[in-house]
Amino acid sequence: MSALPKEEVNEPAWLAAVRHQVETLRFGVVQIVVHESRVVQIDRTERLRLDKAGPGMDAPPAPHLAPSAPASGAHRAQVP
């Protein structure tokens, strides 16, 4: 007997990869790139949210953490 629900047993590899990226992401974006009706790339950008209640959080962000800068933790998953 399989522990996976029936709809997950026969899902395409790209869908499993997207599901994993979404399930392991707390804050951020998962972007799917499609060429000629095929998923060819999955990009993941993870955001780090700082709690304003914490000590020292009322200071402006350092230049390398400004909202216009790309967040550290950008990942790209390869699609088979």
QUINORTA-V640501 format. One record per residue. RES is the residue in one letter. PSI is psi in whole degrees, -180 to 180 (NA if undefined). BURIAL is # if it has 16 or more other C-alpha atoms within 10 Angstrom, else .. D_LAST is the distance of its C-alpha to the last C-alpha in Angstrom with 2 decimals. Layout:
BEGIN
res->RES psi->PSI burial->BURIAL d_last->D_LAST
res->RES psi->PSI burial->BURIAL d_last->D_LAST
END
This chain:
BEGIN
res->M psi->141 burial->. d_last->26.93
res->S psi->142 burial->. d_last->23.72
res->A psi->-15 burial->. d_last->24.03
res->L psi->143 burial->. d_last->21.39
res->P psi->153 burial->. d_last->22.82
res->K psi->-41 burial->. d_last->22.29
res->E psi->-20 burial->. d_last->20.19
res->E psi->-17 burial->. d_last->17.54
res->V psi->-42 burial->. d_last->17.35
res->N psi->21 burial->. d_last->15.63
res->E psi->149 burial->. d_last->13.60
res->P psi->157 burial->. d_last->10.15
res->A psi->-39 burial->. d_last->7.28
res->W psi->-35 burial-># d_last->7.62
res->L psi->-39 burial->. d_last->11.27
res->A psi->-39 burial->. d_last->11.31
res->A psi->-43 burial-># d_last->9.81
res->V psi->-45 burial-># d_last->12.48
res->R psi->-45 burial->. d_last->15.02
res->H psi->-44 burial->. d_last->14.74
res->Q psi->-42 burial-># d_last->15.19
res->V psi->-44 burial->. d_last->18.13
res->E psi->-26 burial->. d_last->19.70
res->T psi->7 burial->. d_last->19.90
res->L psi->128 burial->. d_last->21.24
res->R psi->-52 burial->. d_last->25.01
res->F psi->132 burial->. d_last->25.70
res->G psi->-158 burial-># d_last->23.45
res->V psi->137 burial->. d_last->20.97
res->V psi->122 burial-># d_last->17.37
res->Q psi->134 burial->. d_last->16.44
res->I psi->129 burial->. d_last->13.79
res->V psi->129 burial->. d_last->13.47
res->V psi->134 burial->. d_last->13.36
res->H psi->124 burial->. d_last->13.93
res->E psi->50 burial->. d_last->15.52
res->S psi->16 burial->. d_last->14.78
res->R psi->137 burial->. d_last->10.98
res->V psi->121 burial->. d_last->9.51
res->V psi->-13 burial->. d_last->8.20
res->Q psi->144 burial-># d_last->9.41
res->I psi->120 burial-># d_last->11.05
res->D psi->140 burial-># d_last->14.31
res->R psi->127 burial-># d_last->16.63
res->T psi->121 burial-># d_last->20.27
res->E psi->136 burial-># d_last->22.49
res->R psi->143 burial-># d_last->26.25
res->L psi->115 burial->. d_last->28.97
res->R psi->126 burial->. d_last->31.92
res->L psi->134 burial->. d_last->35.23
res->D psi->121 burial->. d_last->37.93
res->K psi->-19 burial->. d_last->41.01
res->A psi->-14 burial->. d_last->43.30
res->G psi->161 burial->. d_last->42.43
res->P psi->136 burial->. d_last->44.77
res->G psi->8 burial->. d_last->44.44
res->M psi->-5 burial->. d_last->42.11
res->D psi->-3 burial->. d_last->44.75
res->A psi->151 burial->. d_last->44.41
res->P psi->152 burial->. d_last->42.41
res->P psi->151 burial->. d_last->38.89
res->A psi->153 burial->. d_last->38.58
res->P psi->-36 burial->. d_last->37.56
res->H psi->-8 burial->. d_last->34.13
res->L psi->9 burial->. d_last->33.53
res->A psi->149 burial->. d_last->34.80
res->P psi->-28 burial->. d_last->32.85
res->S psi->-15 burial->. d_last->32.02
res->A psi->145 burial->. d_last->30.25
res->P psi->141 burial->. d_last->26.51
res->A psi->144 burial->. d_last->26.13
res->S psi->151 burial->. d_last->25.11
res->G psi->16 burial->. d_last->21.99
res->A psi->130 burial->. d_last->19.64
res->H psi->150 burial->. d_last->16.09
res->R psi->121 burial->. d_last->12.84
res->A psi->138 burial->. d_last->9.63
res->Q psi->137 burial->. d_last->6.43
res->V psi->129 burial->. d_last->3.80
res->P psi->NA burial->. d_last->0.00
END
